[in-house]
Amino acid sequence: MVHENTATMSMLDETTPDELTHDETIPLRDNQEPLMPSRSLSGFPEPSSYSGTGEEGYLYFHIDPKHTNYVNRILEGYEYVGVMTSLDKSGRCMVRCTPDTRSLASEILSRLPEVTLEI
């Protein structure tokens, strides 16, 4: 026996994202409420115009290579602060930050005794 929602699900599987409009809802099985497009993105302000290269947000520092994973995990714990990259085997590293998160990344790193910031 074919379930009554089988045809609905098959039609949705054949629908490409280009065919859906923002006003459409997608029905769920077992008479659940339909899915609605997310409205959460409208809560974010428009980004200001930016004319820099992005490198002005980079933060350079030095650590003992054995602490690389430790420092990287701490930075990952502060989501969206920046991305740490090792530059060489001697322990020179950088955090790719945005200009508005650079000060937070600097504060985090300056409180770690394993880190020597390059100014």
Secondary structure, 3 states (H helix, E strand, C coil): CCCCCHHHHHHHHHCCHHHCCCCCCECCCCCCCCECCCCHHHHCCCCCCCCCCCHHHCEEEEECHHHHHHHHHHHHHCCCCCEEEECCCCCEEEEECCCCCHHHHHHHHHCCCCEEECC
